[in-house]
Amino acid sequence: MHIMIIGAGSLGLLFAAKLAPICSHLTVVTRSEDQAIKLAETGIQIIGMEPLEAKAERPIVFHSYSEETGEASVPLAQQVDYIFLMVKQTAISSELINYIQSQMTRHTYLICFQNGMGHEVKLGQAIGWNKLLFAVTTEGAKRTSPTSVNHTGHGITYLGALEPNNLPAPDNQHIFIVQMLELAGFRAELSKNMGVRIWSKLVVNVVINPLTAILRVQNGELLRSTWTLSLMQDLYQEALHVAAAKGVELPVELWDTIMAVCESTKTNHSSMLQDIEASRHTEVDYLNGSLVKMGNEMGIELPANSMVYRMIKAIEN
């Protein structure tokens, strides 16, 4: 099996490092040629483990993708079975989509690991819904250098089509990729309920991420104040309102899940906070921004989400 991972951020490096020993062909596509060169020279290191040598019996192929030309630094020698798209939504440009299309055959499936909403329609229209799978993962990872990653927390990865009726093949068609993830040390499951899982992950992110970025605090600090908890509740209730209007029935225990995520990742810096600290654009347009957009379309006011959305955009600028 040939797996391509597009994106060598925290999750991309983590999945690549753990899949490499069991995958017959693995290609990692980076956004910069410099990172691809460093990875080819040193391999990937998970903090606390021995570096994964690039010159192993089954070496990883590292190459870079040019956003300007839409081309890779080296051509692929073998058909790709699964493409793991592990970049942020902000990186999904028309050029990247064209590149993905150039790597796909009728046997290739694209698995999207993005947070938030917006990418599903864009990619579904471009790639074809029957070739598109989605992943929701609670694995925790933080990239510490261009070639190393810290596995900050074990979780579970759900895979499936966005709607059961859109499954590209019988349910057991993709069981092999799940088994590979399990052999690599991940917990993984096929799911027929990806719409609810994507919405649940969206709600978790819209409640936690913008507040940590605005207040510049670790996730666990949100639980230490009644004021931050009340803000979280406002964001949460507004998200539930939009989901209900969309006909999405979210788990009744979702608030408890949010509290548990804050506690289990209490020393983590959210991805949005990391983006703010690095002066990068965040994914707020696809998180709170997507909720506000849906609310506007349905005539639902979301004052809390609108406020944090505008604050993040102001910080970005």
N, C-alpha and C positions, 0 to 999 in steps of 0.2 A: 504494500500500500504506500502511495506517495501522498504525504500531507504537506501542504504549504501553509506557513503562518505569515500573514501580512501584518507587520507591526511588531517591533522589538522593544516595547515598553515593558512594564512590570509583568503583566499577564503573559505577553508574548514570550518573554524570556523564560518565565516559569514553566509554561506548557512545553516549550521547545526542549528545555533541559530534561524534563521528566519523560517526554515522549521519545527522545533520541535513542535510548538504549533498546527500544522495542519496535521502532518504526524502520522499515526497510529503506525508505527514502524520505528525508525531511529537508524542506527548503524554508529558510527564514528570510523574509524580505524586509529590509530596514528602510528608513526614510533618508538615511545619509550614507554615502559611500564610506565615510570615515568609520562609522560604527560597524559596517559590514567587514571592513578590513581588520578592525580590532578583534571582532568575534572570530574571524577566520584564523587569526594568529593565536588567540588565547583560549577560545572556547567560551562556554557559559559557566558561571559559577553561581550556585545557590549558596547563600551565606550559611556557613556551618558545615558545608559538604565539600568534597574534593571537586576541583574544576572539571567540567566535562570537556575532554580534549577534542579539539576540532578534527584531529587526525586519528580518530578512532576507526574501528573496523568498518563501521557504517557512518561515515562522516556526515555532518550537517553541511548543507550547501548554504552559504550566506551570500546574499547579493542585495544591492540597493535598488530602489525605485526612484526614478526622476519625476517629480511633479511637473516639471517644465515640459519634458518630452513624452511622458507617459510610457517610458520604456524601462526595462530592467537592465542592470549592468552586464548580465550574462544570460544567454538563452537557456531554457530548461531542456533537459535531455529526455525527460519521461513525462508521460501524461499524469496530471494531478487528479487524485481521487476526491480529496476534501481540501477546501481552502478555509482556514480559520481566519476570519477578518477580525483583528484584535487592535484596530486603531480607534481613536475617539471619533465621535460623529463629526467633529469639526474637520477631520482629515478626509472625509468621504467626498471627494471632488469628482467632477465629471471625468477628469483625467484618470483618477484612480479606478473609477468604474470601468472605463475603457480598458485599463490594464487588466482588471479582473476578468472581463469578458474575453480578452486575448488568451488567458490561461485556461479557460474552461472548454471542455468538450461535452458531449452528451452524457458522459459518465461522471462528470464532476459536480459536486455539490458545494455550495457556499454556506458556511456556518457563521452567523453574525453574533458577536459578543458585546454589542454596544449597549450602553445605558440609555434610558429615555426613549423618546419617540420621534419619528420623522424619517428615519433611515429605512424603515420597513417598506414604505410605499415606494420610495426612490429606488431601492434595490429590487423590489418585487417587479416593478415595471421594466427595469433594465435587464435583469438577469432571468426573470421568469419565476413565478411563485412555485412552480413544481421543482425548481432547482435550489430553493432557498430554505434553509433551516435556521432556527434561532437558538441561542444558548443564554441561559441565565445562570451565572455562577456566583457563589459566595466565597470563593477562594480569596484569601488576602495576600497581596504581594506589593512590594515596594522596590522599585529599581534603585540601586545604590550607585551604579556606574553604568557606562554603556555595555558592559559585559557581565554584570553581576546583579542578582536580585535576592531580596530577603523574603522568604515565604512566611508572612506574618500571621497567617491563620488558615486552618483547614476548613473546608466547607463542602458544598455539593454543587454539581453542575447538571442542569436539566437541559435536554436537547429535544427539539421537535419543531413541527411546522407551526405557523402562527394560528392556524385554524385546523382542526382535525380533518375537515373535508379537503384541505389542500395538501395533505401528506403526499409527497412525491412518489411513494412506493408503499407496499405493505408494511405494517408496523415493525416487522423484524428486519426490514431492509437495512436499517442503520444500527442494528444491535452490535455489529462488529466494531464500529467506532466507539461505542460506549464501553465495550469490553477492553479496547485498547487504552482508553482513559483510565479504566480501573486497574489494568496491569501496570500503568504508569504511576499508580499511587493516588489517583483521584477517586472521589465518590462521584458516580455519574448515573443518570437515569434518563430513559426516554419518557417524554411527557406528551399527552394529548391535550394538555391544558395550558399551553404556552401563553395564550392571550392574558389569562389571569396572572400568570407568573411574571410576565413582562410588566403588567400594570402594578403588581405588588412591588417589584424592584423599583419602578418609577416612583412610587409613593415613598418608599424608604429613602430614596435619594433626594427627593424634593424637600423632605422634612429635615434631613441631617446636613446635607452638603452645603447649602447656601448659608446656613447659620454658622457653621464652623468657619467658612471662608470670610464672612463679614466680621465675626468676633475674633478670628485668628486663634482658635482653640482646637485642641484635640477632641475627638468624638465624645469621649467620656465626660468632658467638662460640661456638655449640654445637660447632663443629668443632675448637676450639682446646684442648680438654681431653679426656683419656682418660676422666675421670669422667662428663662429659656424654655422650660417645659410648657409654659402657656403659649409661647410663640410656636413651638412645635405642634401643639394641639390645634392651633388655628390653621397652620399649613396642612395638617393631616385632615381636618374636617372638610376643608375646601376641596382637597383631592378626592375624598370620598364622595362629595357632592357631584363632582364632574364624572367620576366613574359610574355612579348610579344613573346619571343622566345619559351616559353612553351604553347603559345596559350591562355593565360589568359588575359582577358580584364578587367583591373582594373578601378574603378570609376575615372572619370576625376577630381573630387573634392578631391582626396585623399591627395594631398599636403595641401589643406586647412584644411582637417581633422587632419593632423599631427600638424599643427599650433594650432588648437583648442584644441587638447589633451594636448599639452605643456602648454597652457594657463590655461585650466581647472584643470590641475594637477600640477600647477606651484610650489607648496610647497612640492610635493611628491618626495621621493627618489625612483628611478626606482628599480625594482627587481634585476637588474644586479648590480646596485650600492650597494644595501643592501647585496648582496652576496659577493662582493669585500670587503666591510667593515667588514663582518663577517668571512673573509678568507675562503669562500666556493667556490667550483667550480660553474661557471655560466652556463647559457644555450646558450652561444655564439656559440657552435658547431651546434645548431639547429636553430640559427637565421642567423647571417652573415656567419657563417661557412657553413650552408646549401646552401646559395646563391652562395658562392665561389665554392662549390662542383658542383652545377648545371652549373655554368659558365664554369668550367674546362671541364665538360663533353660535352659542346656544343661549346667549343672553344671561349668563350666570356671572355675577360679580365675585371676584377673588381678591379682596383687598390685601390679604397677607402675602399671597404668592406674587401679586403684582408689585408690592413694595420690595420684597427681597430680590425679585427679578431686576427691578430698576436699580437697586443698590449695587448688585453684582455688576451690572452693565456700567454703572458709574465708576466702580473701582477698576474695571477693565480698561476704561478710557483714561 
